[in-house]
Amino acid sequence: MSDLSITSSTKWMIVAIAAVIWFSLLGYRDLMEPDEGRYAEIPREMVATGDWTTPRLNDLKYFEKPVFQYWMTAVSFSLFGESNATARLWVALISFLGALWVMFVAGRLWGEAAGFYAFLVSISGLLYVAMGHIITLDMTVSVFLGIGVGALLIAQSDRNNPTQVRNWMLLGWAALGIATLTKGLIGLVLPGAAIVLYSLWMRDWALWKHLHLGKGLLLFLLVTAPWFIAVSLANPEFPEFFFIHEHFDRYTSTVHMRDKPWWYFLAILLLGAVPWISAVTKNLFKPGFSWLPSKTALFDPIRFLWVFVVFIFVFFSMGSSQLPAYLLPMFPALSLMIGKTLADNPRLGPEIWLMPVVGLVFLVAAWQIDLVATSALPAELLHTYRPWWLAATGLMFGGFWLVRHFGAAGPKAITALALTALLSVQLLSWGYQTLSSSRSSRALAEQIRPYVDAGAPVYTVETYPQSLPFYLGKPVQLAIMRSELDMGIRQEPEKWIPSFAAFKSRWLQDEQAIAVFDAESFSRFNLDEMPMKIIYRDPRKLAVIRR
């Protein structure tokens, strides 16, 4: 492998090392609330009920997102049992496969060096690594969008081979179908808009002739339509809620209360790109191509990737619902662009000096961690997280020395930077387990399990700890709390206790029962006439048993 100055076996050994770091201690950290608890419980209920058509959360209909990732996690549970590790297995697996796909696409388009560097960038960016180990739907949709876009790049880069164009485009259409079956219409809107804007900018009308629109849309519908039709027939309320409330209302209004200041996504982009901030800004603002349309009729993958990335950023910045992971689909495309840049000039610039800066930030965070303490996240709990920050600090400074030792250029230096960044993020992720009592309900579930196994019902009063049903292996009885379960409650109101008076009546009728309260709001309730004893308390919640 002369263009990399390392052997093929060395390259694959580095990939294997990255895989070991990526998949290590996958189940060590308890499921974080709310997201990981929610996206583990829905597939658990699919396996338990045998209903793989209608998603349910806490035994209530839950139509905020489509079903593909739920299916994959349910398969993981069916094959390997229910645990922290099997709940995260699909996300970790698809994210690493996404990095390998990036390596394949870049290698196919620009050579082996570009592929290897694109892989290293992909598995070391802060946002991509973090989201590759947190159960949300964003990684799955990002990878399949990346597969769709990558297949298009390969297909359009050699239009003289009709069979190749057709096969790659059909793969791309199938991938966009799975993206849509994971998180909705963005699976088609984002790449579709990029195609329109790119063809207008570059006047590449031939692109439309090679999309295989007829076969592609048919395949897209074959992937997506069966479930959408089945769930709509079983639940007539689904289309209006999913397509209007979860798409139009979410984007155009603050119904989900996720609006942020104008600079929010810019900060997320720069933070999520660590340690590749310089390379990302260079590829976005000085991408190395003319802004005028090309005089040739050839497809330009870099221009298309640039359009795709910029459109995602602008599209979500204009929306009224903003979360960090919304930008995740940008990062596989950015990895492709940076991989080519490094293949053309494999010399690290500001990236190497960012390493000690990040190390200093970690050091300050370790010693000033009390500043973020709250009643729900007390200082004494945060102190247990400090050694992990210090370990990450040492690793960043050690990685800085190693990159300098390799001359800050070439595959060895870039590998050292990438693996250092990957391991640093993983250290902080593993260390987050020290905050489990505040961020998860596993300890609560273990404390109350003997009573639950004896038949005691579990009420959650004006709160819903999202991971509690997963760790108990059964839904809980909601009281007063509605939140994101409002639609499901409206469909099946008998599964909800609407008032404290109704809860009190149920409590007094039970011979034995458990109730979980938010720790801060517990004192607001008038519990004088209700026989109970506190059996569990952590910074966020407490549990009582009926005496």
TORLUMBA-260878 format. One record per residue (C-alpha): residue in one letter; x, y, z; chain. Coordinates in steps of 0.05 Angstrom, whole numbers. Layout:
<dopas>
DOPA r px py pz c
DOPA a X Y Z A
...
</dopas>
This chain:
<dopas>
DOPA r px py pz c
DOPA m 0 0 0 A
DOPA s 51 51 -25 A
DOPA d 4 111 -23 A
DOPA l -4 101 52 A
DOPA s 67 80 67 A
DOPA i 39 24 111 A
DOPA t 22 -47 92 A
DOPA s -48 -73 81 A
DOPA s -42 -118 142 A
DOPA t -23 -57 184 A
DOPA k -83 -19 159 A
DOPA w -131 -75 178 A
DOPA m -96 -84 245 A
DOPA i -112 -11 259 A
DOPA v -184 -22 238 A
DOPA a -186 -82 286 A
DOPA i -158 -40 344 A
DOPA a -210 13 330 A
DOPA a -264 -41 332 A
DOPA v -239 -67 399 A
DOPA i -243 3 429 A
DOPA w -310 16 396 A
DOPA f -345 -47 423 A
DOPA s -310 -52 491 A
DOPA l -352 -47 554 A
DOPA l -415 -37 512 A
DOPA g -459 -56 571 A
DOPA y -418 -25 626 A
DOPA r -457 39 630 A
DOPA d -530 35 651 A
DOPA l -583 61 604 A
DOPA m -588 137 607 A
DOPA e -655 171 613 A
DOPA p -696 190 576 A
DOPA d -671 168 507 A
DOPA e -637 102 521 A
DOPA g -693 79 567 A
DOPA r -745 96 515 A
DOPA y -711 64 456 A
DOPA a -695 0 495 A
DOPA e -765 -8 524 A
DOPA i -803 -3 458 A
DOPA p -768 -63 426 A
DOPA r -771 -100 493 A
DOPA e -847 -93 491 A
DOPA m -847 -117 418 A
DOPA v -813 -181 439 A
DOPA a -857 -189 501 A
DOPA t -923 -178 464 A
DOPA g -906 -207 396 A
DOPA d -934 -145 363 A
DOPA w -881 -118 316 A
DOPA t -929 -72 279 A
DOPA t -952 -22 332 A
DOPA p -896 9 374 A
DOPA r -914 16 447 A
DOPA l -879 52 503 A
DOPA n -901 32 573 A
DOPA d -958 -7 540 A
DOPA l -984 56 506 A
DOPA k -984 69 431 A
DOPA y -922 109 412 A
DOPA f -920 136 341 A
DOPA e -866 190 344 A
DOPA k -819 150 299 A
DOPA p -822 91 250 A
DOPA v -802 21 267 A
DOPA f -738 -3 234 A
DOPA q -690 7 293 A
DOPA y -740 -21 341 A
DOPA w -740 -84 299 A
DOPA m -665 -89 299 A
DOPA t -660 -81 374 A
DOPA a -717 -131 383 A
DOPA v -677 -181 341 A
DOPA s -617 -168 387 A
DOPA f -660 -182 448 A
DOPA s -689 -245 416 A
DOPA l -621 -272 400 A
DOPA f -579 -251 460 A
DOPA g -627 -232 516 A
DOPA e -643 -164 546 A
DOPA s -585 -124 576 A
DOPA n -549 -58 570 A
DOPA a -502 -88 518 A
DOPA t -556 -119 474 A
DOPA a -597 -55 477 A
DOPA r -537 -16 449 A
DOPA l -512 -70 402 A
DOPA w -549 -47 340 A
DOPA v -528 26 347 A
DOPA a -455 8 360 A
DOPA l -455 -42 302 A
DOPA i -488 2 250 A
DOPA s -444 62 268 A
DOPA f -380 21 260 A
DOPA l -406 -8 195 A
DOPA g -421 63 174 A
DOPA a -348 81 184 A
DOPA l -327 21 142 A
DOPA w -376 43 88 A
DOPA v -344 112 88 A
DOPA m -276 78 79 A
DOPA f -302 37 20 A
DOPA v -334 96 -15 A
DOPA a -274 142 -8 A
DOPA g -228 87 -29 A
DOPA r -270 72 -90 A
DOPA l -273 145 -111 A
DOPA w -204 172 -92 A
DOPA g -159 114 -74 A
DOPA e -139 73 -14 A
DOPA a -107 129 25 A
DOPA a -171 171 22 A
DOPA g -211 112 45 A
DOPA f -166 97 105 A
DOPA y -164 169 127 A
DOPA a -239 177 119 A
DOPA f -249 117 165 A
DOPA l -202 147 217 A
DOPA v -239 213 215 A
DOPA s -306 179 221 A
DOPA i -288 137 283 A
DOPA s -256 194 320 A
DOPA g -304 254 313 A
DOPA l -335 271 380 A
DOPA l -408 271 359 A
DOPA y -403 208 317 A
DOPA v -367 169 371 A
DOPA a -414 192 426 A
DOPA m -477 178 386 A
DOPA g -449 110 365 A
DOPA h -455 89 438 A
DOPA i -521 121 458 A
DOPA i -588 90 439 A
DOPA t -623 139 394 A
DOPA l -650 133 323 A
DOPA d -603 186 296 A
DOPA m -543 141 282 A
DOPA t -584 91 242 A
DOPA v -616 144 199 A
DOPA s -548 178 189 A
DOPA v -513 114 167 A
DOPA f -568 95 117 A
DOPA l -569 166 90 A
DOPA g -494 158 83 A
DOPA i -503 92 46 A
DOPA g -554 125 0 A
DOPA v -509 184 -15 A
DOPA g -447 141 -22 A
DOPA a -482 95 -71 A
DOPA l -503 155 -112 A
DOPA l -432 182 -113 A
DOPA i -405 116 -139 A
DOPA a -461 108 -190 A
DOPA q -455 179 -218 A
DOPA s -379 179 -221 A
DOPA d -380 128 -278 A
DOPA r -442 139 -320 A
DOPA n -412 100 -378 A
DOPA n -429 34 -344 A
DOPA p -505 28 -344 A
DOPA t -507 -36 -303 A
DOPA q -463 -7 -249 A
DOPA v -503 57 -247 A
DOPA r -568 18 -240 A
DOPA n -543 -29 -185 A
DOPA w -512 26 -143 A
DOPA m -572 71 -150 A
DOPA l -619 15 -129 A
DOPA l -576 3 -68 A
DOPA g -581 77 -53 A
DOPA w -657 77 -60 A
DOPA a -663 17 -14 A
DOPA a -619 52 38 A
DOPA l -662 115 35 A
DOPA g -723 71 46 A
DOPA i -692 43 110 A
DOPA a -673 114 131 A
DOPA t -746 134 122 A
DOPA l -769 72 159 A
DOPA t -723 94 217 A
DOPA k -739 167 226 A
DOPA g -789 190 176 A
DOPA l -789 233 114 A
DOPA i -721 264 124 A
DOPA g -695 199 95 A
DOPA l -720 224 27 A
DOPA v -722 300 38 A
DOPA l -648 311 55 A
DOPA p -616 274 -4 A
DOPA g -673 295 -51 A
DOPA a -661 369 -36 A
DOPA a -586 360 -46 A
DOPA i -598 329 -114 A
DOPA v -643 387 -135 A
DOPA l -595 441 -110 A
DOPA y -534 407 -139 A
DOPA s -565 397 -208 A
DOPA l -588 470 -209 A
DOPA w -520 496 -187 A
DOPA m -479 452 -233 A
DOPA r -531 449 -289 A
DOPA d -521 374 -287 A
DOPA w -586 354 -319 A
DOPA a -557 286 -338 A
DOPA l -559 269 -264 A
DOPA w -634 261 -268 A
DOPA k -628 211 -325 A
DOPA h -584 166 -283 A
DOPA l -624 165 -218 A
DOPA h -668 107 -241 A
DOPA l -727 144 -212 A
DOPA g -779 93 -233 A
DOPA k -745 31 -207 A
DOPA g -717 69 -149 A
DOPA l -783 97 -124 A
DOPA l -815 29 -132 A
DOPA l -760 -2 -90 A
DOPA f -766 55 -39 A
DOPA l -841 40 -33 A
DOPA l -830 -35 -28 A
DOPA v -785 -21 32 A
DOPA t -828 31 67 A
DOPA a -901 22 47 A
DOPA p -916 -46 78 A
DOPA w -905 -23 149 A
DOPA f -937 46 140 A
DOPA i -999 13 111 A
DOPA a -1002 -41 164 A
DOPA v -994 6 222 A
DOPA s -1046 54 192 A
DOPA l -1096 -1 183 A
DOPA a -1086 -25 255 A
DOPA n -1085 46 282 A
DOPA p -1127 96 242 A
DOPA e -1099 153 285 A
DOPA f -1027 140 261 A
DOPA p -1024 179 195 A
DOPA e -1048 246 224 A
DOPA f -1004 242 285 A
DOPA f -941 217 250 A
DOPA f -942 258 185 A
DOPA i -973 323 212 A
DOPA h -954 327 286 A
DOPA e -886 293 282 A
DOPA h -864 325 217 A
DOPA f -899 391 201 A
DOPA d -914 413 273 A
DOPA r -846 391 299 A
DOPA y -809 431 245 A
DOPA t -852 494 242 A
DOPA s -872 503 315 A
DOPA t -843 499 385 A
DOPA v -893 444 405 A
DOPA h -835 401 429 A
DOPA m -801 460 465 A
DOPA r -734 449 431 A
DOPA d -722 517 400 A
DOPA k -651 544 410 A
DOPA p -612 608 395 A
DOPA w -588 621 323 A
DOPA w -516 600 339 A
DOPA y -535 534 371 A
DOPA f -521 488 312 A
DOPA l -456 524 296 A
DOPA a -431 508 366 A
DOPA i -455 435 359 A
DOPA l -420 428 291 A
DOPA l -354 454 318 A
DOPA l -358 414 383 A
DOPA g -381 352 347 A
DOPA a -323 357 297 A
DOPA v -269 353 351 A
DOPA p -212 338 337 A
DOPA w -224 355 263 A
DOPA i -251 426 272 A
DOPA s -198 456 226 A
DOPA a -210 405 171 A
DOPA v -286 414 175 A
DOPA t -283 490 171 A
DOPA k -233 486 113 A
DOPA n -277 438 74 A
DOPA l -339 480 86 A
DOPA f -311 550 74 A
DOPA k -251 536 29 A
DOPA p -270 471 -5 A
DOPA g -220 478 -61 A
DOPA f -268 483 -120 A
DOPA s -295 540 -161 A
DOPA w -362 567 -142 A
DOPA l -380 573 -215 A
DOPA p -412 513 -250 A
DOPA s -362 465 -281 A
DOPA k -354 469 -357 A
DOPA t -350 394 -361 A
DOPA a -409 346 -357 A
DOPA l -374 303 -305 A
DOPA f -406 291 -237 A
DOPA d -367 323 -180 A
DOPA p -373 282 -115 A
DOPA i -341 336 -71 A
DOPA r -389 390 -95 A
DOPA f -448 343 -83 A
DOPA l -424 327 -12 A
DOPA w -415 401 2 A
DOPA v -487 415 -20 A
DOPA f -513 357 22 A
DOPA v -476 379 84 A
DOPA v -494 453 78 A
DOPA f -567 438 64 A
DOPA i -573 394 127 A
DOPA f -543 450 169 A
DOPA v -588 504 140 A
DOPA f -651 460 140 A
DOPA f -647 442 214 A
DOPA s -623 512 234 A
DOPA m -687 540 204 A
DOPA g -731 491 241 A
DOPA s -764 503 308 A
DOPA s -742 437 339 A
DOPA q -667 431 349 A
DOPA l -626 376 382 A
DOPA p -551 362 375 A
DOPA a -561 295 339 A
DOPA y -599 328 282 A
DOPA l -532 346 252 A
DOPA l -505 275 255 A
DOPA p -522 259 181 A
DOPA m -471 312 162 A
DOPA f -412 274 191 A
DOPA p -406 214 145 A
DOPA a -405 263 86 A
DOPA l -354 307 121 A
DOPA s -311 246 135 A
DOPA l -310 231 60 A
DOPA m -289 303 44 A
DOPA i -235 304 97 A
DOPA g -210 236 76 A
DOPA k -196 262 7 A
DOPA t -164 325 34 A
DOPA l -116 284 77 A
DOPA a -100 237 19 A
DOPA d -80 298 -22 A
DOPA n -39 327 36 A
DOPA p -31 280 96 A
DOPA r -3 333 141 A
DOPA l -39 353 205 A
DOPA g -45 426 219 A
DOPA p -84 458 277 A
DOPA e -111 388 295 A
DOPA i -47 371 333 A
DOPA w -49 434 374 A
DOPA l -122 423 390 A
DOPA m -101 360 428 A
DOPA p -67 395 487 A
DOPA v -122 448 486 A
DOPA v -174 393 494 A
DOPA g -130 362 548 A
DOPA l -129 427 586 A
DOPA v -205 433 579 A
DOPA f -211 362 608 A
DOPA l -165 382 665 A
DOPA v -205 444 682 A
DOPA a -270 404 677 A
DOPA a -242 353 726 A
DOPA w -224 405 779 A
DOPA q -282 452 769 A
DOPA i -335 398 763 A
DOPA d -371 426 824 A
DOPA l -395 484 781 A
DOPA v -447 441 747 A
DOPA a -473 409 811 A
DOPA t -548 411 824 A
DOPA s -595 378 872 A
DOPA a -606 324 819 A
DOPA l -532 318 805 A
DOPA p -497 332 872 A
DOPA a -423 349 878 A
DOPA e -405 286 915 A
DOPA l -432 245 857 A
DOPA l -394 287 806 A
DOPA h -330 277 845 A
DOPA t -332 203 827 A
DOPA y -330 223 754 A
DOPA r -267 264 763 A
DOPA p -216 207 754 A
DOPA w -244 192 685 A
DOPA w -234 264 663 A
DOPA l -163 262 690 A
DOPA a -150 197 652 A
DOPA a -176 229 588 A
DOPA t -131 289 602 A
DOPA g -69 245 607 A
DOPA l -89 208 544 A
DOPA m -96 272 503 A
DOPA f -27 296 524 A
DOPA g 3 228 511 A
DOPA g -30 227 442 A
DOPA f -3 296 428 A
DOPA w 68 272 443 A
DOPA l 57 211 398 A
DOPA v 31 252 340 A
DOPA r 91 299 346 A
DOPA h 137 238 349 A
DOPA f 109 215 282 A
DOPA g 123 282 251 A
DOPA a 50 306 251 A
DOPA a 42 277 181 A
DOPA g 26 212 147 A
DOPA p -15 151 167 A
DOPA k 20 138 233 A
DOPA a 8 209 259 A
DOPA i -64 211 235 A
DOPA t -77 142 265 A
DOPA a -48 165 332 A
DOPA l -93 226 332 A
DOPA a -155 186 313 A
DOPA l -146 129 363 A
DOPA t -129 179 418 A
DOPA a -193 217 405 A
DOPA l -234 153 402 A
DOPA l -207 125 467 A
DOPA s -214 192 503 A
DOPA v -289 197 485 A
DOPA q -298 124 506 A
DOPA l -264 137 573 A
DOPA l -313 193 587 A
DOPA s -371 150 564 A
DOPA w -350 92 609 A
DOPA g -339 139 667 A
DOPA y -409 166 660 A
DOPA q -430 103 696 A
DOPA t -409 137 761 A
DOPA l -470 182 753 A
DOPA s -517 124 742 A
DOPA s -558 135 805 A
DOPA s -578 203 778 A
DOPA r -585 186 704 A
DOPA s -614 115 705 A
DOPA s -665 73 742 A
DOPA r -628 7 746 A
DOPA a -612 14 820 A
DOPA l -684 33 834 A
DOPA a -709 -28 796 A
DOPA e -663 -74 834 A
DOPA q -688 -46 900 A
DOPA i -762 -55 886 A
DOPA r -758 -119 844 A
DOPA p -774 -167 903 A
DOPA y -839 -130 914 A
DOPA v -855 -128 840 A
DOPA d -841 -202 833 A
DOPA a -890 -214 891 A
DOPA g -945 -179 851 A
DOPA a -942 -107 877 A
DOPA p -962 -55 824 A
DOPA v -913 2 810 A
DOPA y -942 73 805 A
DOPA t -901 131 778 A
DOPA v -932 195 804 A
DOPA e -921 258 763 A
DOPA t -857 228 736 A
DOPA y -837 174 686 A
DOPA p -766 146 695 A
DOPA q -757 121 624 A
DOPA s -710 62 639 A
DOPA l -751 35 697 A
DOPA p -799 -9 655 A
DOPA f -739 -38 617 A
DOPA y -703 -58 681 A
DOPA l -767 -84 713 A
DOPA g -786 -122 650 A
DOPA k -857 -94 652 A
DOPA p -895 -28 645 A
DOPA v -910 16 704 A
DOPA q -976 51 721 A
DOPA l -973 125 703 A
DOPA a -1007 174 750 A
DOPA i -1018 247 731 A
DOPA m -957 248 684 A
DOPA r -972 253 608 A
DOPA s -913 285 571 A
DOPA e -894 248 506 A
DOPA l -943 193 523 A
DOPA d -1002 240 514 A
DOPA m -1024 211 447 A
DOPA g -1023 140 474 A
DOPA i -1061 161 536 A
DOPA r -1115 194 494 A
DOPA q -1123 130 455 A
DOPA e -1126 86 518 A
DOPA p -1145 131 577 A
DOPA e -1161 72 621 A
DOPA k -1086 58 627 A
DOPA w -1074 126 661 A
DOPA i -1090 154 730 A
DOPA p -1111 226 717 A
DOPA s -1108 257 787 A
DOPA f -1076 251 855 A
DOPA a -1144 235 885 A
DOPA a -1152 176 838 A
DOPA f -1082 152 855 A
DOPA k -1096 158 929 A
DOPA s -1159 117 922 A
DOPA r -1121 62 885 A
DOPA w -1065 64 937 A
DOPA l -1113 55 995 A
DOPA q -1146 -4 959 A
DOPA d -1081 -41 946 A
DOPA e -1053 -89 998 A
DOPA q -983 -77 974 A
DOPA a -957 -27 923 A
DOPA i -897 14 902 A
DOPA a -899 87 883 A
DOPA v -842 127 851 A
DOPA f -839 202 859 A
DOPA d -795 258 835 A
DOPA a -750 273 894 A
DOPA e -761 349 891 A
DOPA s -837 346 883 A
DOPA f -849 291 936 A
DOPA s -860 341 992 A
DOPA r -916 376 952 A
DOPA f -963 318 960 A
DOPA n -1009 310 1019 A
DOPA l -991 239 1041 A
DOPA d -1014 242 1113 A
DOPA e -1071 192 1104 A
DOPA m -1032 145 1059 A
DOPA p -993 90 1094 A
DOPA m -924 87 1062 A
DOPA k -850 78 1077 A
DOPA i -791 104 1037 A
DOPA i -749 46 1013 A
DOPA y -705 80 960 A
DOPA r -677 149 947 A
DOPA d -628 177 897 A
DOPA p -615 249 874 A
DOPA r -674 250 825 A
DOPA k -727 203 852 A
DOPA l -751 162 911 A
DOPA a -795 101 920 A
DOPA v -844 84 975 A
DOPA i -880 20 993 A
DOPA r -949 14 1021 A
DOPA r -944 -7 1094 A
</dopas>
